[in-house]
Amino acid sequence: MKKIILLSLTLLFTSVWAQTNNKTSIAGKITDGETGEELIGAQVTIYKGGVLTTGASTDFTGNYSMSLDPGTYDVEVTYIGYKPKRIRDVIVKSGEANKLDVQLGEGGVGVDLDEIVVNEFKVPLIEQDNTTAGGILSSEEITKLPTKNIGKLASSTAGLTHLSEGDAISVRGSRANGTDVYVDGIRVNAHTVGSTKKERRKSRKHAKSKSASAFHAKPPTPKVEKLPNAGQLTAGEWRDLDNWSFWDKLIKNEQFATYQDFWGFYPEHRFELKLSDKAGRPLANVKVNLLNAAEEVVWSTVSDNKGAACLWGNFFGGEDREFEFQVFHSGTSTKMDAIPYTSGLNSMDLEVPCVSNKQVDVAFVVDVTGSMRDELRYLKAEIHDVIDRAKTDEVGVELRTAAVYYAGKDQKQALNNSALSEDSDETINFMNTSPLAGGQSYEAVDQGLGVAIRDLDWNEDAMTRIVFILLDAVPFHSDEIKDNLHRMTKEAAEKGIKVIPVASSGANKSLEFLLKFIAMGTNSTYTFLTNHSGIGGNHIAPEAGSYNVENLNDLLVRLIIENAEYHDCETITSVIPEMLKTEEAYQKAKKAKEVKEANEVVETKKDKAIETNEKPTNKIRLFPNPASDHVNIDLENSADMLIVSTVQGKIIAQYPKMEAGQIRLQTSGWA
C-alpha cells in the first residue's frame, strides 16, 4: 500500500509540473529479450544532440519514468551482462503518454561473461580480521528456523536486535533509521523489511497516534545530539590540477566530455602564475586579473599561500584565444603576456614588502536533507574533531569557523547558518542544535554555496579561506541553477576562497564532475568518501589515478594545514633564496666587468650561504615543463649537489655528485 501511495504522489507531481512548465514525460519497461524477465536497476540515459540530458534507473518491476521537454532524443539502455542498446530519434510529444519499452539481449547479443562454478559452500566458523557485525545463513538453515520474517532472521546475528513485531533492525544499539537493509542486493526500507501487512499497519497506526499527540504538545526544546566517535569515515583526495595529463585524457573521453556541456564548464584554457618577492618568498593575497584581447576581465583571483594564482579563459564558454595578466600591487598594476599552462608556467617577482600571518577562515556547507541521514551524524562528529584539532597550538593557526546548513528547495527555511567566529563552540553548538532538516525536492546546493561565499564575513587578509561542502545529491538541472553555480564559482575565485567538495554516499558521476569543475575554478581539490568505513550507502569510485585512503578528519585537517602554511618574513631559513642572492650578485658584478670584485663577493657570500660552498648554476635544461610523474634534466657541467625545493624554499630532494649529461628524476613521490 505504501508503494502505491508514493507512486500516486509522483504521478500527481509530474502532472502538475507538465502543466506549469510545459514538461512531458517518457516511461517504459526494460526486460530480457529472451526470457521477458524485468531488469531491476537498468540505467536509462537520455541524450539530445549528443549531449547527456538526464537519466533514471528501473525499479523493482523493471519500469522507469522521467520528465522531459518535448523534442527528439536518443535513449540508451545499459545493464550488467548485456550490450548497451541505443534507440535513436525517439520523439517525445507534449500532452501524450510517451512510452518506450526496451528489450536487451535478444538474438544472443548479450555480453559473454566468464562462468563461475561454485563446487561447495560452507559458512566459515571464524572469519579472520573481520571486525564488522554480520553473519551468513544458508538456505538449508533458514528452512529449519521457525520464522521466515527477515527482521527476525537477521536478529539471530550477534550485534543485531529486533525488539518487537513491526520494529526495524538495530545494529549494536544504533538508531534503527541509521540502518540500511539489502535483500538480494536491493536496498529496501529498514522499518518494514520482513514485516507482515498487519505489522506495518500497526506501525503506521502507532506513528499516526504519536504525530497527533505531538500536534497538541509544546514545541520541543532543541536537544544536543549525541554523536558517534570521530575517525570512522574514510576518504580520498584527487587534485586534477596536479594531474593535468590524466584529466586531459579523461575529459576527452566521450562518456565524460558530455558533462562539460551539461553543466556549462569548460576547463581548457588554464593559466598559472607564481608570485614572489625579490627574495623568492611567495606572495599571498595578490589580486590578479586575466584579460582578453579586448582588455575585458574574463577571470579574477588572488594568489594563495604558495603565491600561486590559477586563472581560466572561456571557463563558461567563449572564443577568446589571446590573454594577458594584470597584477595589482603597491597601489599600481603590472601587465604581462599569459602563457597557457600546457606551454609552461608564468612567474613574476614584485618589489613589495613581505607579509605573513596565521589567520585562516573555514566554512562547512552541509546538505542536511533526508538522503544524507545515513552519514550525517558521522559527518558532524568528523567536523567537530577537525575544528578542535585545527584550533590546537600544534597546528599553529588563528582559526575562524562557520557552518551553513541547506535542505530541499521546497522547505520554507531552506537555509540556516552561523557566522564566522573565533569561538569554535559557536559553530559546534549551531551544528548540534540547528533544527533545519528534510526536504523532498532538489537540494539547494547553489543557495548553500551562495550563503557561504556571499554572506559570510570573510577576512581578506587571511592566509587562506576554505569552504568544505559536504553533499550527496546533484542539484536540479536548469539554466537558472547552472548560472548560479557559475556565479558562485567565479565569486569564490575572486575572493580567494577554495571550495573543497566532500562527495558522500549516493553521489553520481554527474555530481562528481560538477564538483571537479568547481574545485578547479577555485584552485582547489576534489575529495570523496569511500566504502572502506562500511558506513552509509555505496560510494562511487572516483575518476582518478592512485590515491591514498585516509580517515576523513585527518584528510580535512591536512588540507587546512597545507593551505595555511606560511613563511616568516623576519628569518630566511631556506638555502634557496641565499643561493639566488649569491648568483644575482655575481651576475651584476660580471656585467659591470668587475670580475675580481665579483669573485670576492661570491666567495664571501658562499661561506655564509649553504653547506655546499658552491654557487648555483643556470646551465641546466628541464623538460617536460610542466612535469607530472617525472622530469628530465640536462646538466651542461657536473654538479656537486642538485637541490629540489618547493616554492617556499623547503628542500624536498637532494642529489650529490651529479655528472654532466641527461638525468631522469621521478617526481611522483615528492610532496
Secondary structure by P-SEA (a helix, b strand, c coil): caaaaaaaaaaaaaaaaaaaccccbbbbbbbcccccccccbbbbbbbccccccccbbbccccbbbbbbcbbbbbbbbbbccccbbbbcccccccccbbbbbbbcccccccccccccccccccccccccccccccccccaaaaaacccccaaaaaacccccccccccccccccccccccbbbbccccccccccccccaaaaaaaaaaaaaaaaaaaaccccccccccccccccccccccccccaaaaaaaaaaccccaaaaaaacccccbbbbbbbbccccbbbccbbbbbbcccccccbbbbbccccbbbbbccccccccccbbbbbbcccbbbbbbbbccccbbbbbbbcccbbbbcbbbbbbbbbccccccccaaaaaaaaaaaaaaaacccccccccbbbbbbccccccccbbbbcccccaaaaaaaaacccbbbbccccaaaaaaaaaaccccccccccbbbbbbbbcccccccaaaaaaaaaaaaaaaaacbbbbbbbcccccaaaaaaaaaaaaaacccccccccccccccccccccccbbbbccaaaaaaaaaaaaabbbbccccccaaaaaaaaaaaaaaaaaacaaaaaaaaaaaaaaacccccccccccccccccccccbbbbbbcccccbbbbbccccccccccccccccbbbbbccccc
